[in-house]
Amino acid sequence: MAKPRVKVPKTAAAGEVVTIKSLIDHKMDSGQAKDKEGNLIPRKIINAFSATFNGVEVMSVKLEPAISTNPYFKFSFKVPETGDLVFKWVDDDGTVTEKTKTITVE
């Protein structure tokens, strides 16, 4: 799995709504394309993405083969307190990629 990239503010006011951006490099093989020899390339997609803040889910998506290469998600949520925002991508083969960013309430 490739390196995920996320954009999260380092600080926020309590109750402030912040915008979060995430992108992960991934080919997203749908299982319908063929290689040079004419054989089907096995499906290998990120099938789930979630974000939790201090253990509480703030965003969750189930993905299907029609999703584009390098999935990008942008969402907003209200920051209640200082804490960790944990991003999690799950691939068809069970590979899990996580990235954590801390938001400090000032």
Secondary structure by P-SEA (a helix, b strand, c coil): ccbbbbbbbccccccbbbbbbbbbbcccccccccccccccccccccccccccccccccbbbbbcccccccbbbbbbbbbcccbbbbbbbbccccbbbbbbbbbbcc
